[in-house]
Amino acid sequence: MKTVFITGASSGIGAALAQAYAQQGATLALVARRSDVLEELRQSLPDPGRHHIYAVDVTDHAALAQAANSFMQAVGQVNVVIANAGISVGTLSEFAEDTQVFDRVLQTNLMATVATFSPFIGAMKSYARQTDCRLVGIGSVAGIRGLPGAGAYCASKAAVISYCESLRVELRDSGIRVVTIAPGYIDTPMTRDNPYPMPFLMPVQAFSNAAVAAIDGGDSYRIIPWQMGVVAKLMRILPNWLYDTVFARARRKPRAASD
């Protein structure tokens, strides 16, 4: 039976991934801050008694490690670890108060990814050659090129992508596969307040099905939906003068510090 540890599991992509894996018969660890929401999710899954919930703030690395160790003790081998927890808010570097917002975004999106993987790697190395093991980082198309007003989010997701690539090479001979999933626009609570068009907006359940297929297949890097993969390739090759001209006029996510 597959065992899966998911952070940011209470809503959006995390909850959809939980639903998809539960339908496969997996045993899940559901990690998020609110125990009541996690319990509601657990009760909605097939055979809810086999799943574990951990009410943890992922920026609390000691508590996150404790949840990871508790799940390993409960189930033995863990097959898939998904560092999904993340936040997206507008930021402008000219405002001193946004420095704290940058820190919060980087701690949640990047450092929590490192802290999520860390407790599992040593244990996985002992059995990864006998059973499939995956460490999954959730990046974003926003990590490919910087967007105005989204410096913290873009920087954090670019860092997640690079970190996962480094880890993938680092663990190449261990049997542990590192998978990077880069979502485009997915219909979740995080994106519904975006004040700009979202091309190729994808239902979250369709995204989770595609993501699970990529994870189970051991893909090293996958942009979902595929149309955004084409857009990402075009964004990479645009010369700076053209990219700057086009995106300087783009509408921006509201600043968190201005709420």
Secondary structure, 3 states (H helix, E strand, C coil): CCEEEEECCCCHHHHHHHHHHHHCCCEEEEEECCHHHHHHHHHHCCCHHHCEEEECCCCCHHHHHHHHHHHHHHHCCCCEEEECCCCCCEECCCCCCHHHHHHHHHHHHHHHHHHHHHHHHHHHHHHCCCCCCEEEEECCHHHCCCCCCEHHHHHHHHHHHHHHHHHHHHCCCCCCEEEEEEECCEECCCCCCCCCCCCCCEEHHHHHHHHHHHHHCCCCEEEECHHHHHHHHHHHHCCHHHHHHHHCCCCCCCEHHHC
